[in-house]
Every structure is written in C-alpha cells, then in structure tokens.
Amino acid sequence: MTTTNIFKKMSLGFVTVLAGLLVSGTAHAIPYTGNTTVASPVPAFNVFTGSMPAPAPLDGEQDFFQSRVPANGDLNDSTTQYTDPTNTDCTNGEILQFRVYVHNGASADNNDNGTGPSIAHGTKLSVSLPSGQATSFAPTATISANNAATVSDTSTVNCNGQSVTLQYVPGSASQFSNGTGVLPLSDSIVNGGVSIRSEQVPGDVWGCWNERVYVLLAVKVVIPTPTPPPVTAMCNLFTVEASADRKVTVNQFKYTAENATFKSLVINWGDNTASTTVNDSSQVIGTAHQYGADGTYQITTVIRFDEANNPDALGTSTSCAQQVQFSSTTPPTVTPPTTTITTTPSAPAAPTSLVNTGAGSVVGLFAAATAAGTVAYRWVLSRRLSRQ
C-alpha cells in the first residue's frame, strides 16, 4: 500500500480501543489525497471521498454500486463503463450488469497476515432488487461485517419510459480480488446475502487498496405480457318451432359478447344433410330446415365468437343439442335431451367448455368462455311447442 498511514506507530491496544469507538458511532468519511491519504484506524468500507482514480468510483467510494449495459449482452465486455445512473431503452431481454466495489480502508500495516485489527470479519454482501413493474429502478447493495459499520448504496436504472420488470440471472454472481481471483457466488446474493473475502478466509476482507473486492451480477429486462381483458361470449337464447310438414324454424336467438364478436352459427340438423352456417347474427331467426321423413332427429348448434384480444385464435364456441320428433300419428315435438357436449378449444387461446342447457320442449343454449378457460353456466327454461 502506498498511502501514508498516520496510525502506523500506534500501539495495538490504542487502535483496538479507538476501533470500538468508531464502529459504534457514525460511519466516517476520509478525503482522498493521493499518496498522502490517511488510512482508517479500524475496518471501514468505502470511506474515502472525492475524485479517485480507476477502478475506484470516480465520485468517491460511497458511490460503490453501479451498473451498465454490456455490449451485446456480453458479461465479459471490457469496454463499457459502469455508471450511476444508467439510462437505457430497457428492451425485452436486455441484460444489465451490476458491480459492487468493496474496499476496507483500514491500514495494510495492521493486517498482520490475516490476524491483525485491520481485518473485517464476517463480511457479507446483499443486493436488493425491486420487484414489480416500473419505468425506473433503484436496487440497493449493502455491505456489512461483524466489526465494521454497515454501508449501503443504490444504483439507479432509468428505462426511458418503458415499463418493465427486472429478473436476476441465476448463476451470474461472482467476486474478484487479487487474493482469490474469480470466485462464483451463491444466488442468495439477492435473497439474504453472501459471504465475500479478499483472501482465503471466508468473510475476511483485509485493509489495503490491493485487497479490494469486486462483485458482479446480472439482471434481465422483461416486458410483461399484458393481461388480456376477460372474454365473455354467451348465447342467451336459441329456440326452434316445428310444424306438421316436418319443418323446423329458428324463432328466437339472443347472445351477449364482451371482448368478442359473433363469427358464425353452425346448425347440424341431425339428418345427415349438410350443416347450415349463418355468418350474420341478424339472419339466424327464420333459418329453416325441412326433414324428408318422420323420425327423431338430434339438432346440434355451435356458435363461434372471435376474441378481440386474440385475433389469431380460432375463436370461442358454445353449443347445445335438442331432439325433434315427427310422427304421422302425433303432433311434432321438440324435446331437449340430457346431453354432454364435449369441449371445442380455442387456439391458441385457452380451451372452453361447450355446455348443453335447457329443460322442456325448446332448447336454451347458454355458455361463456374466458381467456383463462373458465365457463359460465346458465340454464334457460323453455316452453313446449305444440301445433297451432
């Protein structure tokens, strides 16, 4: 160490007493004056103030937590400087790298090969990353030890108005010192803190410029996917009437749709003829079908909706079924059976369930689908159709 230490000739006993007084009091600051800088008499982190040469923070050691956007996301980038604040567009997936500078400003003369009073014991570093979505962040780094005052610093990241979240990159934390080289650190650095060291004993950081420790970690910018508004697509009413000439006609049709639009209604008449597709909801009422022979027929209807928040999806569909019976000896009837309708999924949206509804002669078709795949059920009472 090249800086002058005015405490060099003090007795060990006096230094120990003074250390206790200083550690128990307010953290102090020492002006940096080059080779004439006075060392701290006790273990103390980042106490020197004023303009300092690299790799120390230029504005003084109190600004010890800084960040950068490494070129091309390369954590080994050797050209991009660390700053505070860091201003960036915060594009999705962008990597930010943080650096924590740790310097025990105590005298190197009192390290005594790891046993002297200049050694900070039990040194620990924790980094607090803000959770939630924001356009600006101020994560905090905190350095503590058993025999040194705790110090903290924030590093501001401004995202130029972009609302994002920051996610720690697992396995990205490491430390470097001349005495240890590069050492990986636990991911608990962002969840409680990790032990750091300048030499071989965990938690021991020696006093001296040459014993400085640098800790690096990375976070990723994530632009959250907007939560789509809920989709409610419901057929409120679908009924048909039957006549003696084996003809059925849709006489009631109502639906509601929120964040969805009507796309089509497909009616399968149950007699192996082609289904009828109605693409205009106003044309559903009056749609008719003529059966060619007496018998019992299962009519299945499917209504399909386009989801406003998922234009590439196939759409949400709802369905129900009912029976129509024609006989030469009795009036025609429309009898809704108890039917289990299978699920018709919306892709790539979440699947929806198709629901059979209604009790009585005329069927009610009710179902709703949400983007989360939930289905609202609703029953409709229907009246028995009889020949007029």
CORTA-V409823 format. One record per residue. N is the residue number from 0. PSI is psi in whole degrees, 0 to 359 (* if undefined). Layout:
BEGIN
<<N & PSI> <N & PSI>>
END
This chain:
BEGIN
<<0 & 136> <1 & 346> <2 & 149> <3 & 137> <4 & 105> <5 & 349> <6 & 10> <7 & 322> <8 & 3> <9 & 151> <10 & 153> <11 & 324> <12 & 316> <13 & 319> <14 & 320> <15 & 319> <16 & 314> <17 & 323> <18 & 317> <19 & 321> <20 & 317> <21 & 319> <22 & 325> <23 & 346> <24 & 201> <25 & 141> <26 & 137> <27 & 169> <28 & 142> <29 & 123> <30 & 137> <31 & 124> <32 & 28> <33 & 223> <34 & 345> <35 & 6> <36 & 133> <37 & 131> <38 & 158> <39 & 140> <40 & 349> <41 & 163> <42 & 128> <43 & 132> <44 & 130> <45 & 53> <46 & 351> <47 & 137> <48 & 164> <49 & 176> <50 & 133> <51 & 154> <52 & 155> <53 & 150> <54 & 15> <55 & 156> <56 & 133> <57 & 330> <58 & 15> <59 & 156> <60 & 345> <61 & 336> <62 & 62> <63 & 357> <64 & 111> <65 & 171> <66 & 172> <67 & 167> <68 & 99> <69 & 144> <70 & 128> <71 & 24> <72 & 14> <73 & 111> <74 & 347> <75 & 10> <76 & 127> <77 & 7> <78 & 328> <79 & 128> <80 & 153> <81 & 138> <82 & 171> <83 & 111> <84 & 171> <85 & 125> <86 & 127> <87 & 162> <88 & 346> <89 & 58> <90 & 155> <91 & 128> <92 & 356> <93 & 143> <94 & 131> <95 & 138> <96 & 133> <97 & 146> <98 & 134> <99 & 123> <100 & 126> <101 & 118> <102 & 120> <103 & 111> <104 & 10> <105 & 165> <106 & 138> <107 & 336> <108 & 342> <109 & 18> <110 & 325> <111 & 47> <112 & 34> <113 & 0> <114 & 357> <115 & 175> <116 & 353> <117 & 347> <118 & 128> <119 & 122> <120 & 150> <121 & 34> <122 & 134> <123 & 143> <124 & 132> <125 & 145> <126 & 128> <127 & 115> <128 & 129> <129 & 141> <130 & 166> <131 & 177> <132 & 135> <133 & 173> <134 & 353> <135 & 143> <136 & 151> <137 & 71> <138 & 156> <139 & 137> <140 & 136> <141 & 127> <142 & 130> <143 & 162> <144 & 166> <145 & 333> <146 & 31> <147 & 151> <148 & 142> <149 & 136> <150 & 148> <151 & 153> <152 & 149> <153 & 155> <154 & 112> <155 & 135> <156 & 120> <157 & 129> <158 & 21> <159 & 42> <160 & 352> <161 & 127> <162 & 118> <163 & 178> <164 & 158> <165 & 131> <166 & 126> <167 & 139> <168 & 109> <169 & 140> <170 & 6> <171 & 350> <172 & 135> <173 & 162> <174 & 157> <175 & 137> <176 & 162> <177 & 330> <178 & 345> <179 & 341> <180 & 206> <181 & 129> <182 & 133> <183 & 149> <184 & 154> <185 & 151> <186 & 350> <187 & 0> <188 & 330> <189 & 11> <190 & 57> <191 & 324> <192 & 161> <193 & 156> <194 & 138> <195 & 164> <196 & 157> <197 & 339> <198 & 219> <199 & 341> <200 & 120> <201 & 133> <202 & 348> <203 & 122> <204 & 117> <205 & 156> <206 & 135> <207 & 148> <208 & 321> <209 & 354> <210 & 15> <211 & 148> <212 & 137> <213 & 130> <214 & 131> <215 & 145> <216 & 160> <217 & 150> <218 & 156> <219 & 139> <220 & 129> <221 & 125> <222 & 110> <223 & 144> <224 & 126> <225 & 140> <226 & 118> <227 & 150> <228 & 150> <229 & 144> <230 & 126> <231 & 112> <232 & 113> <233 & 130> <234 & 115> <235 & 330> <236 & 130> <237 & 115> <238 & 155> <239 & 158> <240 & 149> <241 & 147> <242 & 168> <243 & 339> <244 & 24> <245 & 41> <246 & 137> <247 & 145> <248 & 133> <249 & 124> <250 & 349> <251 & 136> <252 & 121> <253 & 148> <254 & 161> <255 & 148> <256 & 128> <257 & 125> <258 & 31> <259 & 156> <260 & 148> <261 & 133> <262 & 310> <263 & 160> <264 & 125> <265 & 124> <266 & 119> <267 & 116> <268 & 350> <269 & 12> <270 & 24> <271 & 14> <272 & 171> <273 & 142> <274 & 157> <275 & 126> <276 & 126> <277 & 117> <278 & 352> <279 & 116> <280 & 333> <281 & 348> <282 & 2> <283 & 311> <284 & 131> <285 & 346> <286 & 130> <287 & 162> <288 & 138> <289 & 124> <290 & 147> <291 & 348> <292 & 160> <293 & 157> <294 & 181> <295 & 126> <296 & 139> <297 & 115> <298 & 125> <299 & 131> <300 & 141> <301 & 123> <302 & 134> <303 & 138> <304 & 144> <305 & 133> <306 & 127> <307 & 325> <308 & 2> <309 & 70> <310 & 341> <311 & 357> <312 & 161> <313 & 340> <314 & 163> <315 & 134> <316 & 149> <317 & 152> <318 & 158> <319 & 173> <320 & 158> <321 & 159> <322 & 142> <323 & 131> <324 & 129> <325 & 137> <326 & 145> <327 & 348> <328 & 346> <329 & 158> <330 & 153> <331 & 145> <332 & 155> <333 & 108> <334 & 113> <335 & 121> <336 & 170> <337 & 111> <338 & 138> <339 & 119> <340 & 134> <341 & 173> <342 & 134> <343 & 110> <344 & 155> <345 & 130> <346 & 134> <347 & 13> <348 & 172> <349 & 150> <350 & 156> <351 & 158> <352 & 140> <353 & 132> <354 & 132> <355 & 129> <356 & 164> <357 & 151> <358 & 130> <359 & 194> <360 & 330> <361 & 133> <362 & 148> <363 & 134> <364 & 113> <365 & 129> <366 & 156> <367 & 148> <368 & 143> <369 & 164> <370 & 341> <371 & 0> <372 & 15> <373 & 154> <374 & 130> <375 & 133> <376 & 143> <377 & 135> <378 & 143> <379 & 128> <380 & 138> <381 & 154> <382 & 150> <383 & 130> <384 & 136> <385 & 155> <386 & 130> <387 & *>>
END
